[in-house]
Amino acid sequence: MTTKSSIGEHDTVVLTRDAPEAGLAAGDLVVVVHIYPGALEYEVEIFAADGHTIDVVSLPADAVRPATAREVPRVRPVAAE
């Protein structure tokens, strides 16, 4: 399980599984904007490739992991709202 000590606010993290209710897929990059007490859940911001915010959602801590320096981001289209 991911812990508060390994992920901080404003860290870029990687989804470890799909979150279809938020339009997210495993491997998507999101930014932590709030850590809930006990680090059981994170509030994350989803950005478009142009930097605009798509959404802010809550995800369980085990749905994300820290991004590493040996990973390359990709882009993919998301469904229109």
Secondary structure as GFF3:
##gff-version 3
##sequence-region A 1 81
A	DSSP	beta_strand	12	15	.	.	.	ID=ss1
A	DSSP	three_ten_helix	20	22	.	.	.	ID=ss2
A	DSSP	beta_strand	29	35	.	.	.	ID=ss3
A	DSSP	three_ten_helix	37	39	.	.	.	ID=ss4
A	DSSP	beta_strand	41	47	.	.	.	ID=ss5
A	DSSP	beta_strand	53	60	.	.	.	ID=ss6
A	DSSP	three_ten_helix	61	63	.	.	.	ID=ss7
A	DSSP	beta_strand	64	66	.	.	.	ID=ss8
###
